[in-house]
């Protein structure tokens, strides 16, 4: 995953840590979160809120696969609103 992050042309990388472990990693550019990965189950909310706090924008955008229902439910619970649906996704 670290090699993948190095290839993503973003403005900021973010690492969210708990007292003794890594909770998640994110990458953002302006108001757009392009990578959000949790390393501990159930830490998506914590990692997302910390990344949003680190951004200086009033509005934050992100992409999520519609099949990732847990993430979609979390984002909606935190106030994110669906604005578009892309039919084509990325290949890694």
C-alpha positions as semicolon CSV with decimal commas, in nm:
position;residue;x (nm);y (nm);z (nm)
1;X;0,000;0,000;0,000
2;X;0,282;0,242;0,076
3;X;0,418;0,198;-0,278
4;X;0,071;0,280;-0,413
5;X;0,052;0,597;-0,199
6;X;0,386;0,713;-0,336
7;X;0,239;0,700;-0,690
8;X;-0,070;0,907;-0,606
9;X;-0,003;1,273;-0,698
10;X;-0,165;1,440;-0,397
11;X;-0,095;1,744;-0,185
12;X;-0,106;1,577;0,156
13;X;-0,070;1,237;0,314
14;X;-0,214;1,170;0,653
15;X;-0,142;0,904;0,912
16;X;-0,380;0,869;1,207
17;X;-0,239;0,689;1,511
18;X;-0,382;0,572;1,838
19;X;-0,175;0,548;2,154
20;X;0,017;0,244;2,032
21;X;-0,098;0,157;1,680
22;X;-0,174;0,287;1,332
23;X;-0,548;0,350;1,285
24;X;-0,557;0,467;0,923
25;X;-0,399;0,641;0,627
26;X;-0,541;0,904;0,394
27;X;-0,443;1,124;0,100
28;X;-0,607;1,452;0,010
29;X;-0,575;1,734;-0,238
30;X;-0,760;2,058;-0,171
31;X;-1,113;1,950;-0,079
32;X;-1,089;1,597;-0,221
33;X;-1,011;1,283;-0,019
34;X;-0,873;1,031;-0,267
35;X;-0,751;0,757;-0,033
36;X;-0,888;0,655;0,304
37;X;-0,780;0,324;0,452
38;X;-0,844;0,203;0,802
39;X;-0,596;-0,036;0,956
40;X;-0,815;-0,127;1,252
41;X;-1,176;-0,247;1,214
42;X;-1,429;0,014;1,327
43;X;-1,191;0,311;1,297
44;X;-1,333;0,459;0,975
45;X;-1,519;0,738;1,157
46;X;-1,214;0,837;1,360
47;X;-0,981;0,836;1,060
48;X;-1,225;1,028;0,835
49;X;-1,299;1,296;1,096
50;X;-0,930;1,346;1,168
51;X;-0,854;1,380;0,795
52;X;-1,143;1,626;0,744
53;X;-1,015;1,830;1,038
54;X;-0,670;1,843;0,880
55;X;-0,816;1,993;0,558
56;X;-0,877;2,365;0,550
57;X;-1,179;2,346;0,319
58;X;-1,542;2,408;0,425
59;X;-1,663;2,136;0,187
60;X;-1,495;1,797;0,151
61;X;-1,548;1,558;-0,140
62;X;-1,465;1,189;-0,165
63;X;-1,527;0,887;-0,385
64;X;-1,649;0,551;-0,264
65;X;-1,754;0,234;-0,442
66;X;-2,131;0,186;-0,415
67;X;-2,064;-0,176;-0,316
68;X;-1,882;-0,057;-0,004
69;X;-2,208;-0,023;0,188
70;X;-2,045;0,018;0,530
71;X;-1,841;0,313;0,406
72;X;-2,141;0,468;0,226
73;X;-2,351;0,438;0,544
74;X;-2,073;0,596;0,750
75;X;-2,028;0,887;0,508
76;X;-2,403;0,953;0,497
77;X;-2,422;0,939;0,878
78;X;-2,146;1,202;0,893
79;X;-2,335;1,433;0,656
80;X;-2,184;1,352;0,317
81;X;-2,434;1,371;0,029
82;X;-2,423;1,167;-0,292
83;X;-2,373;1,403;-0,586
84;X;-2,269;1,168;-0,868
85;X;-2,227;0,804;-0,961
86;X;-1,931;0,694;-1,173
87;X;-1,975;0,379;-1,379
88;X;-1,601;0,330;-1,440
89;X;-1,357;0,265;-1,157
90;X;-0,981;0,254;-1,128
91;X;-0,747;-0,037;-1,185
92;X;-0,452;-0,090;-0,955
